[in-house]
Amino acid sequence: MSEVIWSPGWREQQVNKLRLQPEEKQWDLVVVGGGITGAGVLREATRRGLKTLLVEQKDFAWGTSSRSSKMVHGGLRYLGSGQIGLTLESVKERQRLLTEVPGLVKPLNFLMGHYKGGFPGPFIFNVLLTIYDLMAGKRNHRFIKTAVKDFFAPGMNSKNLKGATQFADAVTDDARLVLRVLHEANKEGGVALNYVSAKDTLREGGRVTGLKLKDEVSGVEFDVSAKAVVNATGAWTDELRSNLGADAVVRPLRGSHLVVPSWRLPTAYSVSFFHPKDKRPVFAFPWEGVTVIGTTDLDHQQNMKKDACITQEEVDYLLNGVNLQFPEANIKECDVISSYSGVRPVVGTGALNPSSEKREHSIWDDQGMISVAGGKLTTFRLIALDVLKSVEKHIPSLDVNSGDACIFKAPCEVNSESVKQSGLSSYHIKRLQGRYGDAVESIVQKTENATCIETTDTLFSELRWALENETVVHLEDLLLRRTRLGLLLKDGGEVVFERLKPLCKEVLGWSEAEWNLELNDYKQLVVQCYGLPNAKFQESDLLVGSL
């Protein structure tokens, strides 16, 4: 009997099919990379009738797509640097996402202070925003002269402040956005597997005809064939291309962020400002009940096979910047709940300053393997369509211009009786619809007393649903990407461990030893890559004695 897609055991079943059944080795398209770009390609390919397989070497959204700045925006800074085409596309896609998934992509107001002698001045900034709003077809900005510090941004530096400009963009949970896109592709017949890596390409007559794959859980290796292969591995793009003799093109740039409690730095807006050290744009914004401070923009020279992590230099940079903008807050390292760092897959041009590199995407066709790098979270759909246009010559039956349907199908209405029994508010229902689509009814039915986990908006029923329906392999998948508890709560969400333990045993079939191993690995990961550099990992924190 076939397992339900992404339920416990389904992944292993699919790997065995790929290994043992000849018909499962033949695909129209194989996509490598489970971030937002790869998910977008899978979504658009399956919509057009291609038999498509997606493989991700770690977990879905493991890389940059769960560690971005969370912004769905037109990129005002790109407009200022003359990237008009990128800005126009981004604004239109932002509006599309706001309409299609309102509970997942939400409006967020921004506030930019203008200081005497500083740049940009109100007039120049207003001109840019007028163009920005014309692209969106809606006026979304205004100049605020009074009460900036006292009402709009409490505690904001008011010395030499001439006023502030308010404008609008959007924010999202980036990992959940990836998962929603993948769920839509699953419904169209796509197959997406996490923890399956592409070790090399298969070639015949000088052309790529498939991939050598490895199941990172069991260690087994197998081949699949395809009419075309898409390399959407982001910052890891050069790895597969180098096997074909292609030169390196990606300049990995690290962007790091700090997460602090909202009560320590209350923000209703995303407050943007220029860091005094290098004049780069930095911001502090509300997200999922906390305040995020970011971001840096540095060449990433850490091990690409491991989670990126913040450096002490970046911590100091962000704290210095935010404390100059909010001098009364006096944010310290002890206030930080967590940190996270993502690696941007920017196509290098040799620019001396990393922030000067362009953010447009580029596509290469290497003997039948289509590689894509660069681009923005906001424009993932357009990037996917551009990739498929390059695939067309390898799959003549593909018609990329066959429609412009919605990315996300509208979720069904939730049964009113279920809502009443759960005690959930309309806000929570909208939030769940955005994150889970048609699965919202199942989650609502399993919700009791509408009690959220600590200071977050996350329900415990979301954890159960994710374990049952989202191919969770490791504890980090659940707490860092299916939900964001690992970022939003102290010590990676330690407060839920005891309650979560029996649930993981029940749904995933973990033994006591397996739970302990997963918990140890997760704790170590949180300290090393989602904490602060000065934090020390104590051997006493391990559960070695119980293994």
C-alpha positions as CSV (number, residue, x, y, z in Angstrom):
1,M,0.0,0.0,0.0
2,S,1.3,3.4,-1.0
3,E,2.1,5.8,1.9
4,V,0.7,9.3,2.1
5,I,3.0,11.9,0.6
6,W,5.6,13.1,3.1
7,S,4.2,10.9,5.9
8,P,6.7,8.9,8.1
9,G,8.1,6.1,5.9
10,W,7.1,7.7,2.6
11,R,10.6,9.0,2.0
12,E,12.2,5.6,2.4
13,Q,9.6,4.1,0.1
14,Q,10.4,6.6,-2.6
15,V,14.1,6.0,-2.3
16,N,13.6,2.3,-2.7
17,K,11.5,2.9,-5.8
18,L,14.2,5.0,-7.3
19,R,16.7,2.3,-6.6
20,L,14.8,-0.7,-7.7
21,Q,12.0,0.1,-10.1
22,P,13.2,0.9,-13.7
23,E,10.2,3.2,-14.5
24,E,11.1,5.3,-11.4
25,K,14.6,6.0,-12.8
26,Q,13.2,7.8,-15.8
27,W,12.3,11.5,-15.4
28,D,11.6,14.4,-17.6
29,L,13.3,16.8,-15.2
30,V,15.4,16.4,-12.1
31,V,15.9,19.4,-9.9
32,V,18.8,19.6,-7.4
33,G,18.3,22.0,-4.5
34,G,15.4,22.3,-2.1
35,G,15.5,26.0,-1.5
36,I,13.0,28.5,-2.8
37,T,14.4,28.5,-6.3
38,G,14.4,24.7,-6.7
39,A,10.9,24.6,-5.1
40,G,9.7,27.2,-7.6
41,V,11.1,25.2,-10.6
42,L,9.4,22.0,-9.3
43,R,6.1,23.9,-8.9
44,E,6.1,25.4,-12.4
45,A,7.4,22.2,-14.1
46,T,4.8,19.9,-12.6
47,R,2.1,22.5,-13.4
48,R,3.2,22.0,-17.1
49,G,2.9,18.3,-17.0
50,L,6.6,17.3,-16.6
51,K,7.5,14.2,-14.6
52,T,9.8,16.0,-12.1
53,L,11.9,14.9,-9.2
54,L,13.6,17.3,-6.7
55,V,16.4,16.2,-4.4
56,E,17.9,18.2,-1.6
57,Q,21.2,17.2,0.1
58,K,20.1,18.2,3.5
59,D,16.6,19.4,4.5
60,F,14.2,21.6,2.5
61,A,15.1,25.3,3.0
62,W,18.2,24.2,4.9
63,G,20.4,26.9,3.4
64,T,19.7,30.5,2.6
65,S,15.9,29.9,2.2
66,S,15.4,29.5,5.9
67,R,18.0,32.1,6.9
68,S,17.1,35.1,4.8
69,S,16.1,38.6,6.1
70,K,12.4,37.4,5.7
71,M,11.6,40.3,3.4
72,V,9.3,40.1,0.4
73,H,10.1,43.4,-1.1
74,G,10.7,45.2,-4.4
75,G,14.2,46.2,-3.3
76,L,14.2,49.9,-2.9
77,R,18.0,49.8,-2.6
78,Y,18.1,48.2,-6.0
79,L,16.0,51.0,-7.5
80,G,18.5,53.4,-6.0
81,S,21.4,51.6,-7.7
82,G,19.7,51.7,-11.1
83,Q,18.4,48.1,-11.2
84,I,15.0,49.2,-12.4
85,G,14.0,45.9,-14.1
86,L,14.7,43.9,-11.0
87,T,12.8,46.3,-8.8
88,L,9.7,46.4,-11.1
89,E,9.6,42.6,-11.3
90,S,10.0,42.4,-7.5
91,V,7.2,44.9,-6.8
92,K,4.8,43.0,-9.0
93,E,5.7,39.6,-7.4
94,R,5.4,41.1,-3.9
95,Q,1.8,42.2,-4.7
96,R,1.0,38.8,-6.2
97,L,2.2,37.0,-3.0
98,L,0.3,39.4,-0.7
99,T,-2.8,38.5,-2.6
100,E,-2.3,34.7,-2.9
101,V,-1.0,33.9,0.6
102,P,-2.1,36.7,2.9
103,G,-1.5,34.7,6.1
104,L,2.1,33.9,5.1
105,V,3.2,36.9,3.3
106,K,2.1,40.0,5.3
107,P,2.4,43.7,4.8
108,L,5.1,45.4,6.8
109,N,5.6,49.1,7.1
110,F,9.1,50.5,7.0
111,L,10.4,53.7,8.6
112,M,13.5,55.6,7.4
113,G,14.8,58.5,9.5
114,H,16.3,61.5,7.9
115,Y,19.0,63.3,9.8
116,K,20.5,66.8,9.3
117,G,23.5,66.4,6.9
118,G,22.7,62.7,6.3
119,F,21.8,60.7,3.2
120,P,19.2,60.2,1.8
121,G,17.3,63.5,2.3
122,P,13.5,63.5,2.4
123,F,13.2,64.9,-1.1
124,I,15.4,62.4,-2.8
125,F,13.9,59.5,-0.9
126,N,10.4,60.7,-1.7
127,V,11.2,60.7,-5.4
128,L,12.5,57.1,-5.2
129,L,9.3,56.0,-3.3
130,T,7.0,57.7,-5.8
131,I,8.6,55.6,-8.6
132,Y,8.4,52.6,-6.3
133,D,4.7,53.1,-5.6
134,L,3.9,53.7,-9.3
135,M,5.3,50.3,-10.0
136,A,3.0,48.8,-7.4
137,G,0.0,50.9,-8.6
138,K,-0.7,52.1,-5.1
139,R,0.6,55.0,-3.0
140,N,2.3,53.5,0.0
141,H,4.5,56.2,1.5
142,R,4.3,59.5,3.5
143,F,6.6,61.8,5.4
144,I,6.3,62.0,9.2
145,K,7.7,65.2,10.8
146,T,6.6,64.9,14.5
147,A,6.2,62.2,17.1
148,V,8.6,59.8,15.4
149,K,10.5,58.8,18.6
150,D,7.4,59.0,20.9
151,F,4.9,57.1,18.8
152,F,6.1,55.5,15.5
153,A,9.5,54.2,16.7
154,P,9.9,54.5,20.5
155,G,13.4,55.1,21.6
156,M,14.7,56.0,18.1
157,N,17.6,58.4,18.0
158,S,16.1,61.9,17.7
159,K,19.3,64.0,17.6
160,N,19.3,66.1,14.5
161,L,16.2,64.1,13.3
162,K,14.4,66.1,10.6
163,G,11.6,63.5,10.3
164,A,11.0,60.0,8.9
165,T,9.5,58.4,5.8
166,Q,7.0,55.6,6.1
167,F,6.7,53.2,3.2
168,A,5.4,49.6,2.7
169,D,6.8,46.3,1.7
170,A,6.1,42.7,3.1
171,V,7.5,40.1,5.3
172,T,7.2,36.3,5.5
173,D,8.4,33.1,7.2
174,D,10.8,32.0,4.4
175,A,11.0,28.3,5.3
176,R,7.3,28.0,5.4
177,L,7.0,29.7,2.1
178,V,9.4,27.0,0.6
179,L,7.3,24.3,2.1
180,R,4.0,25.7,0.8
181,V,5.5,25.8,-2.7
182,L,6.6,22.2,-2.4
183,H,3.2,21.1,-1.1
184,E,1.6,22.7,-4.2
185,A,4.1,20.8,-6.4
186,N,3.3,17.6,-4.5
187,K,-0.4,18.0,-5.4
188,E,0.6,18.2,-9.1
189,G,2.5,14.9,-9.0
190,G,6.0,16.2,-8.2
191,V,8.3,14.2,-6.0
192,A,10.5,16.1,-3.5
193,L,13.0,14.2,-1.3
194,N,15.2,15.7,1.4
195,Y,18.5,14.2,2.5
196,V,19.3,12.9,-1.0
197,S,22.4,14.4,-2.6
198,A,23.6,14.7,-6.2
199,K,27.2,13.3,-6.2
200,D,27.8,13.7,-9.9
201,T,26.3,13.9,-13.4
202,L,25.7,11.1,-15.8
203,R,26.8,11.9,-19.4
204,E,26.4,10.4,-22.7
205,G,27.7,11.8,-26.0
206,G,28.9,14.9,-24.2
207,R,25.5,15.7,-22.7
208,V,24.1,15.4,-19.2
209,T,21.6,12.5,-19.1
210,G,21.0,12.1,-15.4
211,L,22.5,12.1,-11.9
212,K,24.3,9.9,-9.5
213,L,22.4,10.2,-6.2
214,K,23.0,9.2,-2.6
215,D,20.5,8.7,0.2
216,E,22.3,10.5,3.0
217,V,20.3,8.6,5.6
218,S,21.0,5.0,4.5
219,G,24.1,5.7,2.5
220,V,22.8,3.8,-0.6
221,E,23.7,5.2,-4.0
222,F,21.7,5.0,-7.2
223,D,21.3,6.6,-10.6
224,V,18.4,8.4,-12.3
225,S,18.1,9.6,-15.8
226,A,16.5,12.8,-17.1
227,K,15.9,14.7,-20.3
228,A,17.2,17.7,-18.4
229,V,18.8,18.5,-15.0
230,V,18.4,21.8,-13.1
231,N,21.1,22.8,-10.7
232,A,19.4,25.1,-8.2
233,T,21.7,24.7,-5.3
234,G,22.3,28.4,-4.6
235,A,25.6,29.0,-2.9
236,W,26.7,25.5,-3.9
237,T,26.1,26.0,-7.6
238,D,29.7,25.6,-8.5
239,E,30.1,22.2,-7.0
240,L,28.1,20.3,-9.7
241,R,29.2,22.7,-12.5
242,S,32.9,22.0,-11.7
243,N,32.3,18.3,-12.5
244,L,31.6,19.5,-16.0
245,G,34.7,21.7,-16.2
246,A,32.9,25.0,-15.7
247,D,34.5,27.9,-14.0
248,A,33.4,29.1,-10.5
249,V,30.9,31.9,-10.8
250,V,29.3,32.3,-7.3
251,R,30.5,34.7,-4.7
252,P,29.0,33.4,-1.4
253,L,28.1,36.3,0.8
254,R,27.0,35.9,4.4
255,G,24.2,37.8,6.0
256,S,23.9,37.4,9.7
257,H,21.0,38.4,12.1
258,L,20.3,38.7,15.8
259,V,17.0,37.9,17.4
260,V,16.0,39.7,20.6
261,P,12.7,39.7,22.6
262,S,10.2,42.2,21.4
263,W,10.0,43.8,24.8
264,R,13.7,44.7,24.7
265,L,13.3,46.5,21.3
266,P,9.6,47.1,20.6
267,T,9.1,47.8,16.9
268,A,5.8,48.1,15.0
269,Y,7.7,49.0,11.8
270,S,10.9,47.8,10.2
271,V,13.2,50.7,11.2
272,S,15.9,51.1,8.5
273,F,19.1,53.1,8.9
274,F,22.6,53.3,7.6
275,H,25.3,51.8,9.8
276,P,27.8,54.6,10.7
277,K,30.8,52.2,10.1
278,D,30.2,51.5,6.4
279,K,27.0,53.3,5.4
280,R,25.3,50.0,4.7
281,P,21.5,49.7,5.2
282,V,20.7,47.9,8.5
283,F,17.2,47.3,10.0
284,A,15.3,46.2,13.1
285,F,11.9,44.7,12.4
286,P,9.1,42.7,14.1
287,W,8.8,39.1,13.1
288,E,6.9,36.2,14.7
289,G,6.7,38.0,18.1
290,V,10.4,38.9,18.3
291,T,12.6,41.6,16.9
292,V,15.2,40.8,14.2
293,I,18.3,42.9,13.7
294,G,20.2,42.6,10.5
295,T,22.0,42.2,8.3
296,T,25.7,41.9,7.5
297,D,27.1,41.4,4.0
298,L,30.5,39.7,4.1
299,D,32.4,37.2,2.0
300,H,31.6,33.8,3.4
301,Q,34.8,31.8,4.0
302,Q,33.4,29.2,6.4
303,N,33.0,25.5,5.5
304,M,30.2,25.4,3.0
305,K,29.1,21.9,4.1
306,K,28.2,23.2,7.6
307,D,25.6,25.6,8.8
308,A,26.8,29.2,8.5
309,C,27.3,31.0,11.8
310,I,27.7,34.5,13.0
311,T,31.1,35.8,14.0
312,Q,32.0,38.1,16.9
313,E,32.8,40.8,14.5
314,E,29.3,40.6,13.1
315,V,27.7,40.6,16.6
316,D,29.6,43.7,17.5
317,Y,28.7,45.4,14.2
318,L,24.9,44.7,14.6
319,L,24.8,45.7,18.3
320,N,26.8,48.9,17.7
321,G,24.5,49.9,14.9
322,V,21.2,49.2,16.6
323,N,22.3,50.9,19.8
324,L,23.3,54.0,17.9
325,Q,19.8,54.0,16.3
326,F,18.1,53.2,19.6
327,P,20.4,54.6,22.3
328,E,18.0,54.1,25.1
329,A,17.6,50.4,24.4
330,N,21.2,49.4,25.3
331,I,20.9,46.0,23.7
332,K,23.6,43.6,25.0
333,E,24.6,40.1,24.1
334,C,22.7,38.7,27.1
335,D,19.5,40.0,25.5
336,V,20.0,37.9,22.3
337,I,17.6,34.9,22.0
338,S,19.3,33.5,18.9
339,S,21.3,34.3,15.8
340,Y,21.1,33.0,12.2
341,S,23.3,33.4,9.2
342,G,22.4,32.8,5.5
343,V,24.7,32.6,2.5
344,R,23.6,34.6,-0.5
345,P,24.4,32.9,-3.9
346,V,25.5,36.2,-5.6
347,V,27.1,35.9,-9.0
348,G,30.5,37.5,-8.6
349,T,31.6,40.4,-10.8
350,G,34.8,41.2,-8.9
351,A,33.4,44.2,-7.0
352,L,35.6,45.2,-4.1
353,N,32.6,45.8,-1.8
354,P,30.4,42.8,-1.4
355,S,27.3,45.0,-1.1
356,S,28.0,46.4,-4.6
357,E,27.5,43.1,-6.3
358,K,24.3,42.9,-8.4
359,R,21.4,40.7,-7.2
360,E,20.0,39.6,-10.5
361,H,20.0,35.9,-11.3
362,S,22.1,34.2,-14.0
363,I,21.5,31.0,-15.9
364,W,24.0,28.6,-17.6
365,D,23.4,25.6,-19.8
366,D,26.3,23.2,-19.3
367,Q,25.8,20.3,-21.7
368,G,22.1,19.8,-20.7
369,M,22.4,20.8,-17.0
370,I,20.8,24.2,-16.4
371,S,22.3,26.0,-13.5
372,V,20.8,29.1,-11.8
373,A,22.3,31.4,-9.2
374,G,21.6,34.8,-7.8
375,G,18.2,36.5,-7.6
376,K,15.8,37.3,-4.7
377,L,13.3,35.4,-2.6
378,T,10.5,37.6,-3.9
379,T,11.1,36.8,-7.6
380,F,11.4,33.0,-7.2
381,R,8.5,32.4,-9.6
382,L,10.0,34.5,-12.4
383,I,13.4,32.8,-11.9
384,A,11.7,29.4,-12.2
385,L,10.1,30.4,-15.5
386,D,13.4,31.7,-16.9
387,V,15.0,28.4,-15.9
388,L,12.3,26.4,-17.7
389,K,12.7,28.5,-20.8
390,S,16.3,27.2,-20.9
391,V,15.0,23.7,-20.4
392,E,12.6,24.0,-23.4
393,K,15.3,23.2,-26.0
394,H,16.0,19.9,-24.2
395,I,12.3,19.0,-23.8
396,P,10.5,20.2,-26.9
397,S,7.1,19.3,-25.6
398,L,7.5,21.8,-22.8
399,D,5.5,25.0,-23.3
400,V,6.6,27.6,-20.6
401,N,4.1,30.2,-21.9
402,S,1.2,27.9,-21.2
403,G,-0.4,30.0,-18.5
404,D,0.0,32.3,-15.6
405,A,-2.1,30.6,-12.9
406,C,-1.7,31.2,-9.2
407,I,1.2,29.7,-7.4
408,F,-1.0,28.8,-4.5
409,K,-4.5,27.4,-4.6
410,A,-6.9,29.1,-2.2
411,P,-7.4,27.0,0.9
412,C,-10.8,25.7,1.7
413,E,-12.9,27.4,4.4
414,V,-12.5,25.9,7.9
415,N,-15.6,24.3,9.4
416,S,-17.1,26.8,11.8
417,E,-17.8,24.2,14.5
418,S,-14.1,23.1,14.4
419,V,-13.1,26.7,14.9
420,K,-15.4,27.2,17.8
421,Q,-14.2,24.0,19.5
422,S,-10.5,25.0,19.0
423,G,-11.0,28.5,20.4
424,L,-8.8,30.0,17.7
425,S,-9.2,33.6,16.6
426,S,-9.7,34.7,13.0
427,Y,-6.0,35.9,13.1
428,H,-4.8,32.4,13.9
429,I,-7.0,30.8,11.2
430,K,-5.6,33.2,8.6
431,R,-2.1,32.5,9.8
432,L,-2.7,28.7,9.6
433,Q,-4.3,29.0,6.1
434,G,-1.2,30.9,4.9
435,R,1.2,28.3,6.3
436,Y,-0.6,25.1,5.6
437,G,-3.2,25.7,2.9
438,D,-5.9,23.0,2.8
439,A,-4.3,21.2,5.8
440,V,-5.6,24.0,8.0
441,E,-8.8,21.9,8.8
442,S,-6.7,19.0,10.1
443,I,-4.6,21.3,12.4
444,V,-7.7,23.1,13.7
445,Q,-9.4,19.9,14.6
446,K,-6.4,18.8,16.7
447,T,-6.1,22.1,18.5
448,E,-7.4,22.4,22.0
449,N,-7.8,25.6,24.1
450,A,-5.9,27.6,21.4
451,T,-2.8,27.7,23.6
452,C,0.3,28.9,21.9
453,I,3.8,27.8,22.8
454,E,5.3,30.3,25.2
455,T,5.6,33.8,23.5
456,T,5.1,32.5,20.0
457,D,2.0,32.1,17.7
458,T,2.9,28.5,17.2
459,L,0.4,25.8,18.3
460,F,1.5,22.4,19.6
461,S,-0.9,20.9,17.0
462,E,1.4,22.3,14.3
463,L,4.3,20.2,15.6
464,R,2.2,17.0,15.4
465,W,1.0,17.9,11.9
466,A,4.5,18.6,10.7
467,L,5.8,15.3,12.1
468,E,2.9,13.4,10.4
469,N,3.0,15.2,7.0
470,E,6.3,17.0,6.3
471,T,9.0,14.3,6.0
472,V,10.8,15.3,9.2
473,V,14.1,13.3,9.5
474,H,15.9,15.2,12.3
475,L,14.8,17.2,15.3
476,E,16.4,20.3,13.7
477,D,14.0,20.0,10.7
478,L,11.1,20.4,13.0
479,L,12.3,23.1,15.3
480,L,14.3,25.3,12.8
481,R,12.3,25.0,9.6
482,R,8.9,23.3,9.9
483,T,8.3,25.6,12.9
484,R,10.7,28.4,14.0
485,L,10.7,27.6,17.7
486,G,14.5,27.1,17.6
487,L,14.9,30.8,16.7
488,L,12.1,32.3,18.7
489,L,12.7,30.7,22.1
490,K,15.8,30.6,24.3
491,D,18.2,27.6,24.0
492,G,16.6,26.5,20.7
493,G,13.2,25.9,22.3
494,E,14.3,23.8,25.2
495,V,11.0,24.5,26.9
496,V,9.2,22.1,24.5
497,F,11.7,19.2,24.6
498,E,9.9,17.1,27.3
499,R,6.5,17.5,25.7
500,L,7.9,16.9,22.3
501,K,9.8,13.7,23.2
502,P,6.8,11.3,23.5
503,L,5.3,12.8,20.3
504,C,8.5,12.1,18.2
505,K,8.6,8.6,19.7
506,E,4.9,8.0,18.7
507,V,4.9,9.5,15.2
508,L,8.4,8.9,14.0
509,G,9.0,5.7,16.0
510,W,12.2,6.9,17.6
511,S,13.6,4.9,20.5
512,E,14.9,6.4,23.7
513,A,18.4,6.2,22.3
514,E,17.4,7.8,19.0
515,W,15.7,10.7,20.8
516,N,18.7,11.3,23.0
517,L,21.0,11.3,20.0
518,E,18.8,13.7,18.1
519,L,18.5,16.0,21.1
520,N,22.3,16.0,21.6
521,D,23.0,16.8,18.0
522,Y,20.3,19.6,18.0
523,K,21.6,21.2,21.2
524,Q,25.1,21.3,19.8
525,L,23.9,22.7,16.5
526,V,22.0,25.5,18.3
527,V,25.0,26.5,20.4
528,Q,27.5,26.4,17.6
529,C,25.4,27.9,14.8
530,Y,22.4,29.7,16.2
531,G,23.8,31.2,19.3
532,L,26.6,33.7,19.9
533,P,30.3,33.0,19.4
534,N,31.2,33.6,23.0
535,A,28.7,30.9,24.2
536,K,30.5,27.8,25.5
537,F,29.2,24.3,24.9
538,Q,29.2,22.4,28.1
539,E,29.8,18.6,28.1
540,S,27.2,18.5,30.9
541,D,24.6,19.6,28.5
542,L,24.9,16.3,26.6
543,L,22.9,13.2,27.5
544,V,25.8,10.8,26.8
545,G,25.2,8.9,29.9
546,S,21.7,7.9,28.8
547,L,22.7,6.7,25.3
